[in-house]
Amino acid sequence: MQIGALERRDIIEKSLTDYGAVVVFDTLPAALAFADELAPEHLEICVKEPMNSLGVVNNAGSVFLGDYSPESLGDYYAGPNHVLPTGGTARFFSPLSVDDFIKKSSFTYYTKDALLKEAEKINTFAQREGLTAHGKSAMIRLEKEGKK
């Protein structure tokens, strides 16, 4: 190991002592399933056929495939960013990307008949949230037409 020659040796040793582990699996699928559940910030898959692992692990901040794709390649050079979900949050967050800087809007369109079918349910949701005016905004549209 290179730890003895590193200037941050104390920090690295403490991190390994407090958080490090060696986990051994009988099969690659079992190891990948564990990694997917762990949802690590960084995951290196150093196996003979790393491309066969694509799509198997979906919960990692950044995945490095093969012996020649070190973490530092992704962190500093190859293009994927270094702003990654930590602490297992890769199960429900993605790395920061250009998509985070693109403004988006949602559009919703219902016909009168479609709203007529759902207005009571919308009103019920709104009432339960204590947002009476939200519920009425659906009902009033139909009352104006004599539908409710």
N, C-alpha and C positions, 0 to 999 in steps of 0.2 A: 504494500500500500504506500501511497505517496504522503500520507499524513505527517510523517516525521519531518519532512522537509518543507512543510507549509508554514507561512507566517501566521496564519490564523488557527494554528493547531489547537490551542485551548478551546476556542469556540467550537471547532469541529468535533473535538472529543466530547465536549459537554452535550452537543446536539445528538451525537451518536449514542451516548450513554442514556440521555433522557428520552429520546424518540426513535432510535435506531432499532432495527430488528432484521433477522435473517429468517425468511420463511421458505421452506422447501416443499415443493409439490411433486407428485408422481407424474403428472401430465401437464403439457402446455395449456390445454383448455382449462384445467383447474386453476392454473396460475393466472391466466388471463381473466377468468371469472372473478378471482379474488381482486385483481387489479381494478376491474370495472366497478366492483363494490367499494373498494377503498377510495376511488376517485382522486388519484394523486394529482398534484400540481404538474409534475413532470413524470413521464413514464418512458423508459428506454426498453425496447423490445429487441434484444440482441440474440436472434435465432437464425438458423440457416435460411429459412424462407420467411422473412419478416412481412412481406406483402400479403401473405396468407392470413395475417392477423388483422388486416383492415376490416373494419366493420364489426369486429368482435368486441373491442373495447370502445365504448362510447362515452365513458365518464372519466376523462382525464383532461387536464388543461392543455397540455401539449404532449404529443406522442412522437418519439424518435425511433425510426425503424431501421434496424440493421446495425452492424458493427461500426459503420462509418458515419453515423449520425449522432454525434455526442450532443448532450444538452446545450453545451456552449454554442454549437452551430445555430440552433434555433434561438437562443437567447440574444446573440450578438450579430448574427450574420445572414442567415438564410432567408429571412423575411417574416416568419411568424413573430408575433410580438412577445414581449417579456411581461406583459400584464395578464397574469393567469389567476384563475380561481384557486384558492388555497384551502387547506383544512377539510378536504372532502367535499367542498362546495361545487366541484366539477360535476356532481350529480345533477345540479339544477342551474348552474351558471356556465356561461361560455367565456373564453378569453375575450378581452377587449379587441375589437376589430374595426375596420372602416365602417361597418354597419352601424356602430354606435354613434357615428358622427353624421349619419344621413337622416334628415328629417323625414318622418313618415306621418301619414294621416290615415285614419280609418273612415270608411264610408259605409253607411247602412241605408238600405232602401226596402221598404215594405209597401205592399199594395194595401188598399182599404180592406179587402177580404182577408189578407194575411194578418193585419192588425186586429181585425174583428175576432179572429180565432184565438189570439193570444193576449188580448187586452186585460182580461180578468186575471190571468197569471202574472202579467207585468204589475198590475195593481196590487196583487197579493204580496209579491216580492217587495215592492216599495213600502207597503204598509208595515211589513215585518221589520224593515230597516228604519222605520220611523220617518220616511221621506214621502209624506202624504202628497205633496205637490207633484212629485215624480209620477206617482200612480195616477193622479188626476190628469196629468198631461196626456196620458194615453186614453183615458176614459172620455175626456172632454171632446177630443177629436171625433169620437163616435157618437157622443150625445148630440153634437151639432147636426149630425146627419140623421138623428132619430133612430140610431141603431142600438142604443143601450139605455 
